[in-house]
Amino acid sequence: MAYKTIEIRKDGPVDWVTLNRPDRLNALNPQLVDELLDYFQNMYFERKTRVIVMKGAGRAYCAGLDLKERETPDNEPGGGPQRGLLTQRRISEIVMRMRRCQQPIISLVHGPACGGGFAMALASDIRIAGESARMNAAFIRIGLSACDIGVSYFLPRLVGVSVASELMLTGRFINAERALKVGLVSEVVPDDKLEEAVKPYLDEMLTTSPLGLRLTKECLNFSVDAPSLESAVAMEDRNQILTSQTIDVAEGMRAFLEKRTPVYKDR
């Protein structure tokens, strides 16, 4: 697919993904939804890309659903529950594919990250906020439930049920400073320093073995939902056995002892 609403810049093993509808604050219209679905679907079996950085062009990360270009809702002629559910599932599938792809996703959040934009930030593995970042579960402010696009799953796991309840039941904004205090973001930097701030994360992730990084994201996500300690440990044991059988683990140990950067082959 030739993308028009997202821009992909490949920098070696890092994909820089920019939501590129700045005139609409990168709000989600049907084309942007389609392109995000396509991109993240392709990432599942992509091995050359090891880390994904997501950001928004212009003044925002993503202002949520573009209400001026929304598809026919189910309470208007031509709608109905079948069409409404299909539209809903197409949008919610974005965060499912973000979670499913094996590359860690780092979101650089500045300006509004509302509704679906908030959901994509939450579905990322790491969030770094610009000082202008303002996030909210905007759905409840337009007559809908705040439980949408995975927000009711991700938010309480990140900040706890109490803070999640406050934000979701009111739709109020959380700014960058408070987001840092409650653990929603890893750090806050000036907006123009966001790309500089992400570089240490990239450098450190890229010194890990490719398989080790992929399996760590997968196991961490599974462990969050694990029904018991035994289930989590079983997944961890499986990861260690798989990685220990690669040539990369020997290279990693040699590089550690020789105090140098490892050169991994992903095999």
C-alpha positions as CSV (number, residue, x, y, z in Angstrom):
1,M,0.0,0.0,0.0
2,A,1.3,3.5,-0.9
3,Y,0.7,5.5,2.2
4,K,-0.7,9.0,2.1
5,T,-1.7,9.7,5.7
6,I,1.3,8.1,7.4
7,E,5.0,8.7,6.6
8,I,7.5,5.9,7.1
9,R,11.2,6.8,7.5
10,K,13.5,3.9,7.8
11,D,16.7,4.4,9.7
12,G,18.4,1.1,9.6
13,P,16.5,-1.2,12.1
14,V,14.2,1.6,13.3
15,D,11.0,2.7,11.6
16,W,9.9,6.3,12.3
17,V,6.1,6.3,11.7
18,T,4.6,9.8,11.5
19,L,0.8,10.3,11.5
20,N,0.6,12.9,8.7
21,R,-2.7,14.8,8.7
22,P,-1.4,17.9,10.5
23,D,-4.3,20.1,9.2
24,R,-6.7,17.8,11.1
25,L,-4.4,17.3,14.1
26,N,-3.7,13.8,12.8
27,A,-7.3,12.7,13.5
28,L,-8.3,9.2,12.4
29,N,-10.2,9.2,9.2
30,P,-11.0,5.9,7.2
31,Q,-7.8,6.2,5.1
32,L,-5.5,6.7,8.1
33,V,-7.2,3.7,9.8
34,D,-6.6,1.6,6.7
35,E,-3.0,2.6,6.5
36,L,-2.2,2.0,10.2
37,L,-3.9,-1.5,9.9
38,D,-1.8,-2.3,6.9
39,Y,1.5,-1.1,8.4
40,F,1.1,-3.0,11.7
41,Q,-0.1,-6.1,10.0
42,N,3.0,-6.2,7.9
43,M,5.2,-5.7,10.9
44,Y,4.2,-9.1,12.4
45,F,6.6,-11.0,10.2
46,E,9.1,-8.2,9.5
47,R,12.5,-8.9,10.9
48,K,14.6,-6.1,9.6
49,T,12.7,-3.5,11.6
50,R,13.5,-4.0,15.3
51,V,11.9,-0.9,16.9
52,I,9.1,1.5,15.9
53,V,8.9,5.1,16.9
54,M,5.4,6.7,16.5
55,K,4.7,10.5,16.4
56,G,2.4,13.0,14.9
57,A,3.1,15.8,12.4
58,G,2.4,19.4,13.3
59,R,0.8,20.4,16.6
60,A,-0.6,17.0,17.8
61,Y,0.0,13.3,18.3
62,C,-3.5,12.4,17.3
63,A,-6.8,14.2,18.2
64,G,-8.9,11.0,18.0
65,L,-11.6,10.2,15.5
66,D,-12.1,12.8,12.7
67,L,-15.8,13.5,13.2
68,K,-16.0,15.3,9.9
69,E,-15.0,12.2,8.0
70,R,-16.5,9.5,10.1
71,E,-18.3,6.6,8.5
72,T,-22.1,6.4,8.7
73,P,-22.9,5.7,12.4
74,D,-25.4,3.0,13.2
75,N,-28.2,5.5,14.2
76,E,-28.3,7.1,10.8
77,P,-29.9,5.9,7.5
78,G,-27.6,3.3,5.9
79,G,-26.1,2.3,9.2
80,G,-27.3,-0.4,11.5
81,P,-25.5,-2.5,14.1
82,Q,-23.7,-4.6,11.5
83,R,-22.0,-1.7,9.8
84,G,-21.4,0.0,13.1
85,L,-19.7,-3.0,14.6
86,L,-17.5,-3.4,11.4
87,T,-16.4,0.2,11.7
88,Q,-15.8,-0.1,15.4
89,R,-13.7,-3.3,15.0
90,R,-11.6,-1.8,12.2
91,I,-10.5,1.0,14.5
92,S,-10.0,-1.2,17.6
93,E,-8.0,-3.6,15.5
94,I,-5.2,-1.0,15.3
95,V,-4.3,-1.4,18.9
96,M,-4.6,-5.2,18.6
97,R,-2.1,-5.2,15.8
98,M,0.2,-2.8,17.7
99,R,0.2,-5.2,20.6
100,R,0.7,-8.2,18.3
101,C,3.6,-7.0,16.3
102,Q,6.9,-8.0,17.9
103,Q,8.8,-4.7,17.6
104,P,8.7,-2.5,20.7
105,I,6.7,0.7,19.9
106,I,7.8,4.0,21.5
107,S,5.3,6.9,21.1
108,L,6.5,10.5,21.2
109,V,3.4,12.3,22.5
110,H,3.0,16.1,22.0
111,G,-0.1,18.2,22.0
112,P,-3.5,16.5,22.0
113,A,-3.6,12.7,22.3
114,C,-7.4,12.2,22.6
115,G,-9.8,9.3,22.1
116,G,-8.2,7.0,19.5
117,G,-4.9,8.9,19.8
118,F,-4.9,8.2,23.5
119,A,-5.6,4.6,22.9
120,M,-2.6,4.3,20.5
121,A,-0.3,5.9,23.0
122,L,-1.5,3.5,25.7
123,A,-1.0,0.5,23.3
124,S,2.6,1.6,22.8
125,D,5.3,-0.1,24.9
126,I,6.9,3.2,26.0
127,R,5.7,6.8,26.0
128,I,7.8,9.9,26.1
129,A,5.8,13.1,26.5
130,G,6.5,16.6,25.2
131,E,5.7,19.4,27.6
132,S,2.6,20.2,25.5
133,A,1.1,16.7,25.8
134,R,-2.6,16.5,26.8
135,M,-4.3,13.2,26.9
136,N,-7.9,12.1,27.6
137,A,-10.5,9.4,27.0
138,A,-12.5,11.8,24.9
139,F,-15.2,9.3,23.9
140,I,-17.3,9.9,27.1
141,R,-17.5,13.6,26.2
142,I,-19.4,13.0,23.0
143,G,-22.1,10.7,24.4
144,L,-20.2,7.4,24.2
145,S,-18.6,5.2,26.7
146,A,-15.0,5.9,27.7
147,C,-14.3,2.1,27.3
148,D,-13.1,2.1,23.7
149,I,-10.2,1.0,21.6
150,G,-8.5,-0.9,24.4
151,V,-8.5,2.1,26.9
152,S,-10.3,0.1,29.6
153,Y,-7.7,-2.6,29.3
154,F,-4.5,-0.6,29.0
155,L,-5.1,2.4,31.3
156,P,-5.8,0.7,34.6
157,R,-2.8,-1.6,34.0
158,L,-0.5,1.5,33.5
159,V,-1.8,3.8,36.2
160,G,-4.1,1.7,38.5
161,V,-7.8,1.5,38.7
162,S,-8.3,4.7,40.8
163,V,-6.6,7.1,38.4
164,A,-8.1,5.2,35.4
165,S,-11.6,5.6,36.9
166,E,-11.0,9.3,37.4
167,L,-9.9,9.9,33.9
168,M,-12.4,7.6,32.2
169,L,-15.5,8.6,34.2
170,T,-14.9,12.4,33.7
171,G,-13.0,12.5,30.3
172,R,-10.7,15.1,31.9
173,F,-7.3,15.7,30.4
174,I,-4.1,14.6,32.0
175,N,-1.1,16.8,31.2
176,A,2.5,15.7,30.8
177,E,3.6,16.6,34.3
178,R,0.9,14.5,36.0
179,A,1.3,11.7,33.4
180,L,4.9,11.4,34.6
181,K,3.9,11.4,38.2
182,V,1.4,8.5,37.8
183,G,3.8,6.5,35.6
184,L,1.9,6.9,32.3
185,V,5.0,8.3,30.6
186,S,8.7,7.6,31.1
187,E,9.8,11.2,30.9
188,V,8.8,14.7,29.9
189,V,11.0,16.8,27.6
190,P,10.5,20.0,25.6
191,D,8.6,19.2,22.4
192,D,11.5,20.0,20.2
193,K,13.7,17.5,22.1
194,L,11.4,14.5,21.7
195,E,13.5,12.8,18.9
196,E,16.7,13.5,20.9
197,A,15.1,12.0,24.0
198,V,14.2,8.7,22.3
199,K,17.7,8.0,21.1
200,P,19.1,6.4,24.3
201,Y,16.1,4.0,24.3
202,L,16.9,3.0,20.7
203,D,20.6,2.6,21.4
204,E,19.9,0.4,24.4
205,M,17.3,-1.7,22.6
206,L,19.5,-2.2,19.6
207,T,22.3,-3.6,21.8
208,T,20.0,-6.5,22.7
209,S,19.7,-9.6,20.5
210,P,16.9,-9.4,18.0
211,L,15.2,-12.6,19.3
212,G,15.6,-11.6,22.9
213,L,14.0,-8.2,22.3
214,R,11.0,-9.7,20.4
215,L,10.4,-12.5,23.0
216,T,10.7,-10.0,25.8
217,K,7.9,-7.8,24.4
218,E,5.8,-10.9,23.8
219,C,6.4,-12.5,27.2
220,L,5.9,-9.2,29.1
221,N,2.5,-8.7,27.5
222,F,1.4,-12.3,28.2
223,S,2.6,-12.1,31.8
224,V,0.5,-9.0,32.5
225,D,-2.5,-11.3,31.9
226,A,-1.0,-14.5,33.2
227,P,-3.4,-16.3,35.6
228,S,-0.6,-17.4,37.9
229,L,3.1,-17.1,38.7
230,E,3.6,-20.6,37.2
231,S,2.2,-19.4,33.9
232,A,4.5,-16.5,33.7
233,V,7.5,-18.5,34.7
234,A,6.7,-21.2,32.1
235,M,6.8,-18.5,29.4
236,E,10.0,-17.1,30.8
237,D,11.6,-20.5,30.8
238,R,10.6,-21.1,27.2
239,N,12.1,-17.7,26.2
240,Q,15.4,-18.5,27.9
241,I,15.7,-21.9,26.2
242,L,14.9,-20.5,22.8
243,T,17.4,-17.6,23.1
244,S,20.1,-19.8,24.6
245,Q,20.1,-22.0,21.4
246,T,21.0,-19.1,19.1
247,I,24.5,-18.0,18.1
248,D,23.6,-14.6,19.3
249,V,23.8,-15.6,22.9
250,A,27.4,-16.6,22.6
251,E,28.2,-13.3,20.8
252,G,26.4,-11.4,23.6
253,M,28.4,-13.1,26.3
254,R,31.7,-12.5,24.4
255,A,30.9,-8.9,23.8
256,F,30.0,-8.4,27.5
257,L,33.3,-9.9,28.6
258,E,35.3,-8.0,26.0
259,K,33.5,-4.7,26.9
260,R,32.4,-4.0,23.3
261,T,29.1,-3.7,21.4
262,P,27.8,-7.1,20.2
263,V,27.2,-7.8,16.6
264,Y,24.1,-10.0,16.3
265,K,23.1,-12.1,13.4
266,D,19.5,-12.9,14.5
267,R,20.1,-16.7,14.2
